[in-house]
Amino acid sequence: MNRYPLWKYILVVMTLLVACLYTIPNFFGETPAVQVSTNRQSLNVAALQQPIANALQANGIAHNGMFIADGSLKVRFADEEMQLKARDIIEKTAGDGYITALNLIPDSPAWLAKIRANPMFLGLDLRGGVHFLMQVDMDAALQKKLDSYSGDIRRALRSEKIRYGKIEQQGQQLIIQLQNEDAIQAALPVLQKTLRDAQLASTPDGQIQVIIPELVLDQIREEAVKQNINTLHNRVNELGVAEPVIQQAGSDRIVVQLPGVQDTAKAKDIIGRTAILELHMVAEDALLEQAVSTEIVPTGYELLYETVAGDQKRPILVNRQVELTGDSINSAQQDFDEYGAPSVSLHLNNQGAAIFGDLTRANVNKRMAMVLIEQDKKEVITAPVIKSAITGGRVQISGTMSIAEAQDTALLLRAGSLAAPMEIIEERTIGPSLGRENIQKGFRSTLWGFVAVAVFMMIYYRMFGVFSVIALTSNLLFLIAILSALQATLTLPGIAAIALTLGMAIDANVLINERIREELREGQPPQTAINKGYEFAWGTIVDSNITSLIAGLALLIFGSGPVRGFAVVHCIGILTSMYSSVVVSRALANLWYGSRKKLKSISIGTVYRPAAK
């Protein structure tokens, strides 16, 4: 009646062993480290090991080992003072293309990491994390919009065959030079249809002023911040960070908090990069030769450099007018051109395909430059000659790039562009916001609360109280193990959920123990009372836990931030408590009493029987 088959005992023991295995890493702590990484496949992080070791030795800085993990080089140090001294040396040794950042890495043995037994992350309010304060360049956002307007104006007037002169920018408005009054009257309805948000006004000297209202300017600024926040969300998702905080702070600033982040170097790299593709027309060779010889760049042009064979740089003069941007890119993949050389294949959206088709059709036998802007550095990837109109929205970028460089370029273009460049004006690794001492007091209060409940259960329910305490301990073990395996981020609301889970778990054991007592009071034999106690209490336990689980799922679906953190721990805790309170507790009771055929009494405290009438 009260005997488990052998496989059930083995199942309980195996789950407890696995839970112990995945809980252990949380007790080893962390050690200061400097991490070096790169998201460019053309660069090899492993090659830096020896140069960094030599540089540290030359400066008298000892390290506690270095290793490659998850594509980055991590160097351990004894304390934070040595870590800070080493960072500048390592950053200087690594050079351009590598990201160097401070980090805290788990101090658990390597064999645990190999089976993915890692400690769970702690949130900003417990362990700290990475905090970025980023400022959006609003002038660049407005400039990008004005450049877009200029391109739309050129295409609209060109399609209607209206001759025009220069399109100049004066402050926050555009000036279009036309030949005569007839051209102005013909252009006004075309431009009004194209630029619905702008105000148009003609002048006596043959010009049209394109004025952007202040309300539209405010909308452009607001949309720039929103688009950047959305892009940051997409980039942070690549890091697998739990419960990130990405929110607007003021009119032009964005706060990014990554609680419990491990790969701080990768976080800094992905968040801080600005990868934008722009298409510009190339100036004639005569203008280029004049600009190079006189070192005077003509108005409306920009002198950039194109990489040619042997990593040599060749000057190239491009028109500042942006014909097309990476916002029109639907997908980007590494490919090979017709000669077998590495390239990047782009697929443009409908609007971009139409613009690109008109651009190539109107500029046959002219050169077009594809400029990649990354961290305020402009580089001409390729500048081919347009041989014929390119329609259909499929474009191929080829040049003197390797396969790894082509993959990197495609990755950057797929990640999503920013509406405007951003600058990290504040970066810090922050510690527990409530202070280490307060956190220790919080854990101690939870511990003493657990001890108080355990003592009460053992005194009140005797041996079955011991079973309940062991089940409660196993529940905590299962919960921490699952959170660690999922690499969840534990915050103060999560700790509150753990406390709630423990209360619900002990409540289930109280229901079981009281049901057994009730069966004994009714005169049932001990073995029958144990069996019926677990069997009849199960329905009540399931009902109460399901209602709590529904509430937890509602918080998980509709909540955000700390609420979701609470909900995750709460939902997992409900499942583990049902298993530990019933299965583990029943296994202990069966193991202790199940083999006794002539059991006359059980240790479950005083059973108060009703007085005989």
C-alpha positions as CSV (number, residue, x, y, z in Angstrom):
1,M,0.0,0.0,0.0
2,N,2.7,2.5,1.0
3,R,5.6,1.1,-1.1
4,Y,7.1,2.8,-4.1
5,P,8.5,0.6,-6.9
6,L,12.3,0.8,-7.2
7,W,12.2,3.1,-10.2
8,K,10.4,5.8,-8.3
9,Y,13.0,5.9,-5.6
10,I,15.7,6.0,-8.3
11,L,13.8,8.9,-10.0
12,V,13.7,10.9,-6.7
13,V,17.4,10.3,-6.0
14,M,18.4,11.2,-9.5
15,T,16.4,14.4,-9.5
16,L,18.0,15.4,-6.2
17,L,21.5,14.7,-7.5
18,V,20.9,16.7,-10.6
19,A,19.5,19.5,-8.6
20,C,22.5,19.5,-6.3
21,L,24.8,19.5,-9.3
22,Y,23.2,22.6,-10.9
23,T,22.9,24.4,-7.5
24,I,26.5,24.0,-6.5
25,P,27.9,26.6,-9.0
26,N,26.1,29.3,-7.1
27,F,28.3,28.8,-4.0
28,F,31.7,29.3,-5.7
29,G,31.4,33.1,-6.2
30,E,33.0,35.2,-8.9
31,T,36.4,36.5,-9.7
32,P,37.5,39.8,-11.4
33,A,38.5,39.5,-15.0
34,V,39.2,41.5,-18.2
35,Q,37.5,40.3,-21.3
36,V,38.6,40.8,-24.9
37,S,36.2,40.0,-27.7
38,T,35.3,41.0,-31.3
39,N,32.3,40.3,-33.5
40,R,34.5,40.4,-36.6
41,Q,35.3,36.9,-37.9
42,S,38.3,38.3,-39.7
43,L,40.0,38.9,-36.3
44,N,41.4,36.1,-34.2
45,V,41.1,36.6,-30.4
46,A,43.2,33.6,-29.6
47,A,46.2,35.2,-31.3
48,L,46.2,37.8,-28.5
49,Q,47.0,35.4,-25.7
50,Q,50.8,35.5,-25.9
51,P,51.1,39.3,-26.6
52,I,48.8,40.1,-23.7
53,A,50.7,37.7,-21.4
54,N,54.0,39.3,-22.4
55,A,52.6,42.9,-21.9
56,L,51.3,42.0,-18.4
57,Q,54.6,40.4,-17.4
58,A,56.5,43.4,-18.7
59,N,54.4,45.7,-16.5
60,G,54.7,43.5,-13.4
61,I,51.0,42.5,-13.3
62,A,50.3,38.9,-12.4
63,H,47.2,37.1,-13.6
64,N,45.5,34.0,-12.5
65,G,45.2,32.4,-15.9
66,M,43.6,33.2,-19.2
67,F,41.3,31.1,-21.4
68,I,39.1,31.3,-24.5
69,A,35.3,30.9,-23.8
70,D,32.4,31.7,-26.1
71,G,34.6,33.4,-28.6
72,S,36.3,35.8,-26.2
73,L,39.5,35.9,-24.2
74,K,39.1,36.1,-20.5
75,V,42.0,37.0,-18.1
76,R,41.5,36.4,-14.3
77,F,43.0,38.6,-11.6
78,A,43.3,38.3,-7.9
79,D,41.4,41.5,-7.1
80,E,39.7,44.5,-8.6
81,E,42.8,46.7,-8.2
82,M,44.9,44.4,-10.4
83,Q,41.9,44.2,-12.8
84,L,41.8,48.0,-13.3
85,K,45.6,48.2,-13.8
86,A,45.5,45.5,-16.4
87,R,42.6,46.8,-18.5
88,D,44.5,49.7,-20.0
89,I,47.5,47.5,-20.8
90,I,45.3,44.9,-22.4
91,E,43.3,47.4,-24.4
92,K,46.5,49.0,-25.7
93,T,48.0,45.6,-26.6
94,A,44.8,44.4,-28.4
95,G,44.5,47.5,-30.6
96,D,41.7,48.4,-33.0
97,G,38.9,46.0,-33.8
98,Y,38.8,44.5,-30.3
99,I,36.5,45.4,-27.4
100,T,38.1,45.3,-23.9
101,A,35.9,45.5,-20.8
102,L,35.8,44.7,-17.1
103,N,33.9,41.6,-16.2
104,L,33.1,39.2,-13.3
105,I,33.3,35.5,-14.3
106,P,32.1,32.5,-12.3
107,D,34.8,30.9,-10.2
108,S,33.3,27.4,-10.4
109,P,35.3,24.5,-11.8
110,A,35.7,24.0,-15.5
111,W,34.0,20.6,-15.5
112,L,30.8,22.2,-14.2
113,A,30.8,24.7,-17.0
114,K,31.3,21.9,-19.6
115,I,27.9,20.4,-18.5
116,R,26.4,23.9,-18.5
117,A,26.1,24.0,-14.8
118,N,26.5,27.7,-14.3
119,P,25.3,30.1,-11.5
120,M,22.2,32.0,-12.1
121,F,22.5,35.7,-12.8
122,L,21.7,38.3,-10.1
123,G,19.8,41.5,-11.0
124,L,21.0,45.1,-10.6
125,D,19.4,45.2,-7.1
126,L,21.4,42.2,-5.9
127,R,24.6,41.7,-7.8
128,G,24.7,44.7,-10.1
129,G,25.4,44.7,-13.9
130,V,26.2,47.1,-16.7
131,H,24.7,50.5,-17.0
132,F,24.9,52.6,-20.1
133,L,23.6,56.2,-20.6
134,M,23.4,56.9,-24.3
135,Q,22.8,60.2,-26.0
136,V,21.1,60.4,-29.4
137,D,22.6,62.8,-31.9
138,M,19.4,64.8,-32.7
139,D,21.3,67.0,-35.2
140,A,22.2,63.8,-37.2
141,A,18.6,62.6,-37.0
142,L,17.4,65.9,-38.5
143,Q,20.2,65.9,-41.1
144,K,19.3,62.3,-42.1
145,K,15.6,63.4,-42.6
146,L,16.7,66.5,-44.7
147,D,18.9,64.3,-46.8
148,S,16.0,62.0,-47.4
149,Y,13.8,65.0,-48.4
150,S,16.6,66.1,-50.8
151,G,16.6,62.7,-52.5
152,D,12.8,62.6,-52.7
153,I,12.8,66.1,-54.3
154,R,15.4,65.1,-56.9
155,R,13.5,62.0,-57.9
156,A,10.1,63.7,-58.0
157,L,11.3,66.6,-60.2
158,R,13.3,64.2,-62.4
159,S,10.3,62.0,-62.9
160,E,8.2,65.0,-64.0
161,K,11.1,66.3,-66.2
162,I,11.2,69.6,-64.3
163,R,14.6,71.2,-64.6
164,Y,16.1,72.4,-61.4
165,G,19.4,73.7,-60.1
166,K,21.0,73.3,-56.7
167,I,19.3,72.0,-53.6
168,E,20.9,73.6,-50.7
169,Q,20.4,73.3,-46.9
170,Q,20.1,76.5,-44.9
171,G,19.5,75.7,-41.2
172,Q,16.5,73.4,-41.0
173,Q,15.1,74.2,-44.4
174,L,15.9,73.3,-48.0
175,I,16.3,75.8,-50.9
176,I,15.5,74.6,-54.4
177,Q,16.8,76.7,-57.3
178,L,14.5,76.7,-60.4
179,Q,14.9,78.4,-63.8
180,N,11.7,80.5,-64.0
181,E,8.2,81.1,-62.6
182,D,6.7,78.4,-64.9
183,A,9.1,75.8,-63.4
184,I,8.1,77.0,-59.9
185,Q,4.4,76.6,-60.6
186,A,4.9,73.2,-62.1
187,A,7.1,72.0,-59.2
188,L,4.9,73.2,-56.4
189,P,2.1,70.7,-56.7
190,V,4.6,67.9,-57.3
191,L,6.6,68.7,-54.2
192,Q,3.4,69.3,-52.1
193,K,2.3,65.7,-53.0
194,T,5.8,64.3,-52.3
195,L,6.5,66.3,-49.0
196,R,3.2,66.2,-47.2
197,D,4.6,67.2,-43.9
198,A,6.6,70.2,-45.2
199,Q,5.6,73.8,-45.9
200,L,6.5,75.2,-49.4
201,A,6.9,78.8,-50.3
202,S,8.2,80.4,-53.5
203,T,10.5,83.4,-53.6
204,P,10.8,86.2,-56.2
205,D,14.3,85.1,-57.2
206,G,13.2,81.7,-58.5
207,Q,13.5,79.5,-55.5
208,I,11.3,77.2,-53.5
209,Q,11.7,77.1,-49.7
210,V,11.0,73.7,-48.0
211,I,10.3,74.5,-44.4
212,I,9.8,71.8,-41.9
213,P,7.3,72.8,-39.1
214,E,8.5,72.6,-35.5
215,L,5.8,70.1,-34.8
216,V,7.3,67.8,-37.5
217,L,10.8,68.4,-36.1
218,D,9.6,67.3,-32.7
219,Q,8.1,64.2,-34.2
220,I,11.3,63.4,-36.0
221,R,13.2,63.6,-32.7
222,E,10.7,61.5,-30.9
223,E,10.7,58.8,-33.6
224,A,14.5,58.8,-33.7
225,V,14.6,57.9,-30.0
226,K,11.8,55.3,-30.4
227,Q,13.5,53.6,-33.3
228,N,16.8,53.5,-31.5
229,I,15.2,52.0,-28.4
230,N,13.6,49.3,-30.7
231,T,16.9,48.6,-32.4
232,L,18.6,48.3,-29.0
233,H,16.0,45.8,-27.9
234,N,16.8,43.7,-31.0
235,R,20.5,43.9,-30.3
236,V,20.2,43.1,-26.6
237,N,18.1,40.0,-27.5
238,E,21.2,38.7,-29.1
239,L,22.9,38.7,-25.7
240,G,20.2,36.6,-24.1
241,V,19.9,39.1,-21.2
242,A,17.0,38.5,-18.8
243,E,14.9,41.4,-17.7
244,P,16.9,44.2,-19.5
245,V,15.9,47.8,-18.9
246,I,15.9,50.0,-22.0
247,Q,14.0,53.2,-21.6
248,Q,14.0,56.9,-22.5
249,A,15.6,59.3,-20.1
250,G,14.8,62.9,-21.1
251,S,14.3,64.1,-24.6
252,D,17.5,62.7,-26.2
253,R,18.9,60.1,-23.8
254,I,18.4,56.3,-23.4
255,V,19.2,54.3,-20.3
256,V,20.3,50.7,-20.9
257,Q,20.7,48.4,-17.9
258,L,21.7,44.8,-18.3
259,P,21.3,43.0,-15.0
260,G,23.6,40.1,-14.3
261,V,25.2,40.4,-17.8
262,Q,28.2,38.1,-18.2
263,D,29.6,39.2,-21.5
264,T,30.0,42.9,-20.9
265,A,32.4,43.3,-23.8
266,K,29.9,41.9,-26.3
267,A,27.2,44.0,-24.8
268,K,29.3,47.2,-25.2
269,D,30.1,46.3,-28.8
270,I,26.6,45.4,-29.9
271,I,24.9,48.3,-28.2
272,G,27.5,50.9,-29.1
273,R,28.0,50.1,-32.8
274,T,26.3,52.2,-35.5
275,A,26.3,50.4,-38.8
276,I,24.6,52.3,-41.7
277,L,24.9,51.7,-45.4
278,E,24.5,54.7,-47.7
279,L,24.7,55.0,-51.5
280,H,26.4,58.0,-53.0
281,M,27.3,58.9,-56.6
282,V,31.0,59.3,-57.3
283,A,32.4,62.5,-58.8
284,E,34.2,62.7,-62.1
285,D,37.9,61.9,-62.1
286,A,38.8,65.5,-62.9
287,L,37.2,66.7,-59.8
288,L,39.0,64.0,-57.8
289,E,42.4,64.9,-59.2
290,Q,41.8,68.5,-58.4
291,A,40.7,67.8,-54.8
292,V,43.7,65.5,-54.2
293,S,46.3,67.9,-55.7
294,T,44.9,71.1,-54.1
295,E,43.7,69.4,-50.9
296,I,40.5,71.4,-51.3
297,V,37.3,69.4,-51.4
298,P,34.6,71.0,-53.6
299,T,31.3,72.1,-51.9
300,G,28.8,69.3,-51.8
301,Y,31.4,66.5,-52.0
302,E,33.3,64.4,-49.5
303,L,36.8,62.7,-49.8
304,L,36.7,59.1,-48.7
305,Y,38.9,56.1,-49.2
306,E,38.3,52.8,-50.9
307,T,40.2,49.6,-50.0
308,V,41.9,48.0,-53.0
309,A,44.2,45.0,-53.4
310,G,46.9,44.6,-50.7
311,D,44.9,46.6,-48.2
312,Q,45.9,49.8,-49.9
313,K,43.7,52.9,-49.6
314,R,42.6,54.8,-52.8
315,P,41.0,58.2,-52.5
316,I,37.5,58.6,-53.9
317,L,35.4,61.7,-54.1
318,V,31.7,61.1,-53.5
319,N,28.7,63.4,-53.6
320,R,27.3,64.2,-50.1
321,Q,23.8,63.6,-51.4
322,V,22.5,60.3,-50.0
323,E,20.7,58.4,-52.7
324,L,19.6,55.4,-50.7
325,T,20.2,54.1,-47.1
326,G,20.2,50.8,-45.3
327,D,16.7,51.3,-44.0
328,S,15.5,49.9,-47.3
329,I,17.3,46.6,-46.8
330,N,15.1,43.5,-46.1
331,S,17.9,41.0,-45.8
332,A,21.7,40.7,-46.3
333,Q,23.7,37.5,-46.8
334,Q,27.3,36.6,-47.5
335,D,27.6,35.3,-51.1
336,F,30.0,35.0,-54.0
337,D,30.1,37.2,-57.2
338,E,30.4,36.0,-60.8
339,Y,34.1,35.6,-60.4
340,G,33.9,33.5,-57.2
341,A,35.0,36.4,-55.0
342,P,33.3,37.0,-51.6
343,S,30.4,39.4,-51.7
344,V,27.3,40.5,-49.9
345,S,23.8,40.0,-51.5
346,L,21.2,42.5,-50.5
347,H,17.4,42.3,-51.0
348,L,15.7,45.7,-51.0
349,N,12.1,46.5,-50.1
350,N,9.6,47.7,-52.7
351,Q,10.4,51.4,-52.1
352,G,14.1,50.8,-52.1
353,A,14.0,48.7,-55.2
354,A,12.1,51.4,-57.1
355,I,14.6,54.1,-56.0
356,F,17.6,51.9,-56.9
357,G,16.1,51.1,-60.3
358,D,15.5,54.8,-61.1
359,L,19.0,55.7,-59.8
360,T,20.8,53.1,-61.9
361,R,18.7,53.8,-65.0
362,A,19.6,57.5,-64.9
363,N,23.3,57.0,-64.2
364,V,24.5,54.4,-66.7
365,N,28.3,54.3,-67.1
366,K,28.8,56.3,-63.9
367,R,30.2,55.1,-60.6
368,M,28.2,54.6,-57.5
369,A,29.8,54.2,-54.0
370,M,28.5,52.0,-51.3
371,V,29.6,53.6,-48.0
372,L,29.5,51.8,-44.7
373,I,29.4,54.1,-41.6
374,E,30.5,52.4,-38.4
375,Q,31.3,54.2,-35.2
376,D,31.5,57.5,-37.1
377,K,34.1,56.1,-39.5
378,K,33.1,56.1,-43.2
379,E,34.5,53.5,-45.5
380,V,33.8,52.9,-49.2
381,I,33.1,49.1,-49.5
382,T,32.9,49.2,-53.3
383,A,32.4,51.8,-56.1
384,P,31.3,49.9,-59.2
385,V,30.4,51.4,-62.6
386,I,26.7,51.1,-63.4
387,K,26.5,49.2,-66.6
388,S,22.8,49.0,-66.9
389,A,19.6,49.6,-64.9
390,I,19.3,47.2,-61.9
391,T,15.6,46.4,-61.1
392,G,14.0,43.8,-58.9
393,G,15.5,44.9,-55.6
394,R,18.5,42.5,-55.6
395,V,21.9,44.1,-55.2
396,Q,25.3,42.6,-54.8
397,I,28.2,44.3,-53.0
398,S,31.6,43.0,-54.1
399,G,35.1,44.3,-53.6
400,T,38.4,43.4,-52.0
401,M,36.9,41.6,-49.0
402,S,37.5,38.2,-47.5
403,I,34.7,35.7,-46.7
404,A,34.9,36.7,-43.0
405,E,34.7,40.4,-43.8
406,A,31.7,39.7,-46.1
407,Q,30.0,37.8,-43.3
408,D,30.7,40.7,-40.8
409,T,29.2,43.3,-43.2
410,A,26.1,41.2,-43.8
411,L,25.7,40.7,-40.0
412,L,25.9,44.5,-39.4
413,L,23.4,45.3,-42.1
414,R,20.9,42.7,-40.9
415,A,21.0,43.9,-37.2
416,G,18.9,46.9,-38.0
417,S,20.1,50.5,-38.4
418,L,19.8,53.3,-35.9
419,A,17.7,56.4,-36.7
420,A,20.6,58.5,-35.5
421,P,24.1,57.8,-34.1
422,M,24.4,57.5,-30.3
423,E,27.3,58.1,-28.0
424,I,27.8,56.3,-24.7
425,I,28.3,59.2,-22.3
426,E,28.2,57.1,-19.2
427,E,29.3,53.5,-18.7
428,R,29.7,51.8,-15.4
429,T,29.5,48.4,-13.7
430,I,27.3,49.0,-10.7
431,G,27.0,47.0,-7.5
432,P,24.0,46.1,-5.5
433,S,21.8,49.2,-5.2
434,L,20.6,48.2,-1.7
435,G,24.1,47.6,-0.4
436,R,25.9,44.4,0.4
437,E,25.0,44.6,4.0
438,N,21.3,44.9,3.4
439,I,21.4,42.0,1.0
440,Q,23.1,39.8,3.5
441,K,20.4,40.8,6.1
442,G,17.7,39.9,3.6
443,F,19.2,36.4,3.0
444,R,19.8,35.9,6.7
445,S,16.1,36.8,7.5
446,T,15.0,34.3,4.8
447,L,17.3,31.7,6.3
448,W,16.1,32.2,9.9
449,G,12.5,32.2,8.7
450,F,13.2,28.8,7.1
451,V,14.8,27.6,10.3
452,A,11.9,28.7,12.4
453,V,9.4,27.0,10.1
454,A,11.6,23.8,10.1
455,V,11.8,23.7,13.9
456,F,8.0,24.3,14.3
457,M,7.2,21.5,11.8
458,M,9.6,19.0,13.5
459,I,8.2,19.8,16.9
460,Y,4.5,19.8,15.9
461,Y,4.5,16.9,13.5
462,R,7.5,14.9,14.8
463,M,8.8,12.5,12.1
464,F,6.4,13.7,9.5
465,G,7.7,17.2,10.3
466,V,11.1,15.9,9.4
467,F,9.8,14.6,6.1
468,S,8.2,18.0,5.4
469,V,11.5,19.8,6.1
470,I,13.4,17.6,3.8
471,A,10.8,18.0,1.1
472,L,10.9,21.8,1.7
473,T,14.7,21.8,1.4
474,S,14.5,19.7,-1.8
475,N,12.0,22.2,-3.2
476,L,14.4,25.0,-2.7
477,L,17.1,22.9,-4.3
478,F,15.0,22.2,-7.4
479,L,14.0,25.8,-7.7
480,I,17.5,27.2,-7.6
481,A,18.8,24.4,-9.9
482,I,16.1,25.2,-12.6
483,L,16.8,28.9,-12.4
484,S,20.5,28.3,-12.7
485,A,20.0,25.9,-15.7
486,L,17.8,28.5,-17.4
487,Q,20.3,31.2,-16.6
488,A,17.5,33.3,-15.2
489,T,18.2,36.7,-13.5
490,L,17.3,36.7,-9.8
491,T,16.1,40.1,-8.4
492,L,14.6,41.1,-5.1
493,P,11.0,40.4,-6.4
494,G,12.4,36.9,-7.3
495,I,13.5,36.4,-3.7
496,A,10.0,37.4,-2.6
497,A,8.7,34.8,-5.0
498,I,11.0,32.2,-3.5
499,A,9.7,33.0,0.0
500,L,6.1,32.7,-1.3
501,T,7.0,29.4,-2.9
502,L,8.4,28.0,0.4
503,G,5.2,29.1,2.2
504,M,3.0,27.4,-0.4
505,A,5.2,24.2,-0.3
506,I,5.0,23.9,3.5
507,D,1.3,24.6,3.3
508,A,0.9,21.5,1.1
509,N,2.7,19.4,3.7
510,V,0.5,20.8,6.4
511,L,-2.6,19.7,4.4
512,I,-1.1,16.2,4.0
513,N,-0.2,15.8,7.7
514,E,-3.5,17.1,9.0
515,R,-5.4,14.8,6.6
516,I,-3.3,11.8,8.0
517,R,-4.2,13.0,11.5
518,E,-7.9,13.1,10.6
519,E,-7.8,9.6,9.2
520,L,-6.2,8.4,12.5
521,R,-8.8,10.2,14.5
522,E,-11.5,8.3,12.6
523,G,-9.8,5.0,13.6
524,Q,-8.1,4.1,10.4
525,P,-4.9,1.9,10.7
526,P,-1.6,3.9,10.3
527,Q,-0.8,2.5,6.9
528,T,-4.3,3.3,5.6
529,A,-4.2,6.8,7.1
530,I,-0.9,7.5,5.4
531,N,-2.2,6.3,2.0
532,K,-5.5,8.2,2.3
533,G,-3.8,11.3,3.7
534,Y,-1.6,11.7,0.6
535,E,-4.4,10.6,-1.8
536,F,-7.2,12.9,-0.5
537,A,-4.9,15.9,0.1
538,W,-3.6,15.8,-3.5
539,G,-6.9,17.2,-5.0
540,T,-6.8,20.2,-2.6
541,I,-3.1,20.8,-3.3
542,V,-3.7,20.7,-7.1
543,D,-6.7,23.1,-6.9
544,S,-4.9,25.7,-4.8
545,N,-1.7,25.5,-6.9
546,I,-3.5,25.8,-10.2
547,T,-5.3,29.0,-9.2
548,S,-1.9,30.4,-8.1
549,L,-0.3,29.2,-11.4
550,I,-3.0,31.0,-13.4
551,A,-2.3,34.2,-11.5
552,G,1.4,33.8,-12.1
553,L,0.9,33.2,-15.8
554,A,-1.2,36.3,-16.1
555,L,1.7,38.3,-14.4
556,L,4.1,36.7,-16.8
557,I,2.1,37.5,-19.9
558,F,1.0,41.0,-19.1
559,G,3.7,42.1,-16.7
560,S,7.1,43.6,-17.4
561,G,10.4,44.1,-15.7
562,P,10.4,43.1,-12.0
563,V,6.8,41.8,-12.3
564,R,7.9,39.2,-14.9
565,G,10.9,38.3,-12.7
566,F,8.5,37.6,-9.8
567,A,6.2,35.6,-12.1
568,V,8.9,33.4,-13.6
569,V,10.2,32.3,-10.1
570,H,6.6,32.0,-8.9
571,C,5.4,29.7,-11.7
572,I,8.5,27.5,-11.5
573,G,8.2,27.4,-7.7
574,I,4.6,26.1,-7.9
575,L,5.7,23.2,-10.1
576,T,8.7,22.2,-7.9
577,S,6.6,22.6,-4.7
578,M,4.0,20.1,-6.0
579,Y,6.7,17.6,-6.9
580,S,8.6,17.9,-3.6
581,S,5.6,18.2,-1.3
582,V,4.0,15.1,-2.6
583,V,6.5,12.9,-4.4
584,V,9.6,13.5,-2.3
585,S,7.6,13.6,1.0
586,R,5.7,10.4,0.1
587,A,8.9,8.6,-0.9
588,L,10.4,9.4,2.6
589,A,7.2,8.3,4.3
590,N,7.1,5.1,2.3
591,L,10.8,4.4,2.9
592,W,10.4,4.9,6.6
593,Y,7.1,3.2,7.3
594,G,6.2,1.2,4.2
595,S,8.1,-1.9,5.0
596,R,6.5,-2.3,8.5
597,K,3.7,-4.9,8.1
598,K,2.4,-4.6,11.7
599,L,2.6,-0.8,12.1
600,K,0.6,0.3,15.2
601,S,1.5,4.0,15.4
602,I,3.3,6.7,13.5
603,S,5.2,9.8,14.7
604,I,3.0,12.7,13.6
605,G,2.5,14.6,16.9
606,T,-0.5,14.4,19.1
607,V,-3.7,13.2,17.6
608,Y,-6.7,14.6,19.4
609,R,-9.6,12.2,19.3
610,P,-13.1,13.3,20.1
611,A,-14.4,12.4,23.6
612,A,-16.6,9.3,23.7
613,K,-20.3,10.1,24.4
